[in-house]
Amino acid sequence: MRDDEPSGTDADVDVDVDENGILQFGIEPDPQTAEYDLLTVLADHEDIEMDDLPSLYSVVDQFVGGMFDDPPSESAQLEMTFSYAGYRITVTPGGHVTMVPVKDSMGEATDA
């Protein structure tokens, strides 16, 4: 575990990747670790260091963690979807994450 890794983070997240490169996985719905967990999965999948990813904060501020801080009722069926680092990412209050490869949000195409 790195010194800056939040405690309670499970580095061994079970990630399903389908034939279209769509990733599906769960993260702990914890406002303290959710963003870190999401970035860890993305960096591991792309085989890069997390520090090489663009700033998530500049894209969605702290909305991912905030979603888990005071989650809405399940009947609201809330999902947060945003573009980041070549993926269209959807996160639910229960911690389910879907990452669909798309053209990079910074203008570069992903390998197809």
C-alpha positions as CSV (number, residue, x, y, z in Angstrom):
1,M,0.0,0.0,0.0
2,R,1.3,3.5,-0.9
3,D,1.6,6.1,1.8
4,D,-1.1,8.3,0.1
5,E,-3.5,5.4,-0.5
6,P,-6.7,5.8,1.6
7,S,-7.2,3.1,4.1
8,G,-9.9,0.6,3.3
9,T,-9.2,0.7,-0.4
10,D,-9.4,-2.7,-2.1
11,A,-6.8,-2.8,-4.9
12,D,-8.2,-6.2,-6.1
13,V,-11.5,-4.9,-7.5
14,D,-13.2,-7.5,-9.7
15,V,-13.4,-5.8,-13.2
16,D,-15.5,-7.3,-16.0
17,V,-14.4,-6.3,-19.5
18,D,-16.7,-7.2,-22.5
19,E,-15.8,-7.7,-26.1
20,N,-16.3,-4.0,-26.8
21,G,-13.9,-3.0,-24.1
22,I,-16.6,-1.8,-21.7
23,L,-15.5,-2.1,-18.1
24,Q,-18.0,-2.9,-15.2
25,F,-17.0,-3.0,-11.6
26,G,-18.1,-2.0,-8.1
27,I,-16.4,0.4,-5.8
28,E,-17.1,0.9,-2.1
29,P,-19.7,3.7,-1.9
30,D,-17.5,5.6,0.5
31,P,-16.9,9.4,-0.1
32,Q,-13.4,9.1,1.2
33,T,-12.2,6.4,-1.2
34,A,-14.5,6.3,-4.2
35,E,-12.5,8.6,-6.5
36,Y,-9.3,6.9,-5.6
37,D,-10.8,3.4,-6.2
38,L,-12.2,4.5,-9.6
39,L,-8.8,6.0,-10.7
40,T,-7.0,2.9,-9.5
41,V,-9.1,0.6,-11.7
42,L,-8.6,2.9,-14.7
43,A,-4.9,3.2,-14.2
44,D,-4.5,-0.6,-13.8
45,H,-6.6,-1.3,-16.9
46,E,-4.6,1.2,-19.0
47,D,-1.3,-0.1,-17.4
48,I,-0.2,3.4,-16.4
49,E,0.6,5.1,-13.1
50,M,-2.3,6.9,-11.5
51,D,-0.3,10.1,-11.6
52,D,-0.2,9.9,-15.4
53,L,-4.0,10.3,-15.6
54,P,-5.5,13.8,-16.0
55,S,-6.9,15.5,-13.0
56,L,-10.3,14.0,-12.1
57,Y,-11.0,17.1,-9.9
58,S,-10.7,19.4,-12.9
59,V,-13.4,17.4,-14.7
60,V,-16.0,16.6,-12.0
61,D,-14.7,18.4,-8.9
62,Q,-15.6,16.2,-5.9
63,F,-18.9,15.0,-7.2
64,V,-18.0,11.3,-7.3
65,G,-17.2,11.3,-3.5
66,G,-20.1,13.7,-2.8
67,M,-22.6,11.3,-4.4
68,F,-21.8,8.9,-1.6
69,D,-21.7,11.5,1.2
70,D,-25.4,12.0,1.2
71,P,-26.9,9.6,-1.3
72,P,-30.4,10.2,-2.7
73,S,-33.3,7.7,-2.3
74,E,-33.0,4.6,-4.5
75,S,-36.3,5.5,-6.1
76,A,-34.5,8.6,-7.6
77,Q,-32.5,6.2,-9.8
78,L,-29.7,8.7,-9.9
79,E,-26.6,8.1,-12.1
80,M,-23.7,10.4,-12.6
81,T,-22.2,10.2,-16.1
82,F,-19.1,12.1,-17.3
83,S,-16.3,11.9,-19.9
84,Y,-12.8,11.3,-18.6
85,A,-9.5,10.0,-20.0
86,G,-11.1,8.4,-23.1
87,Y,-14.1,6.8,-21.3
88,R,-17.7,7.7,-20.7
89,I,-18.0,6.8,-17.0
90,T,-21.3,6.2,-15.2
91,V,-21.4,5.8,-11.4
92,T,-24.5,4.9,-9.3
93,P,-25.0,5.6,-5.6
94,G,-24.6,1.9,-4.9
95,G,-21.0,2.0,-6.3
96,H,-21.6,0.3,-9.6
97,V,-19.3,1.8,-12.3
98,T,-19.5,1.4,-16.1
99,M,-16.7,2.7,-18.3
100,V,-17.3,2.8,-22.0
101,P,-14.3,3.6,-24.2
102,V,-14.9,6.7,-26.4
103,K,-12.9,9.4,-28.1
104,D,-10.7,11.0,-25.5
105,S,-12.3,13.9,-23.8
106,M,-9.1,15.8,-24.7
107,G,-9.5,15.2,-28.4
108,E,-7.4,12.0,-28.9
109,A,-8.9,8.8,-30.2
110,T,-8.6,5.6,-28.3
111,D,-7.3,2.4,-29.9
112,A,-10.3,0.6,-31.4
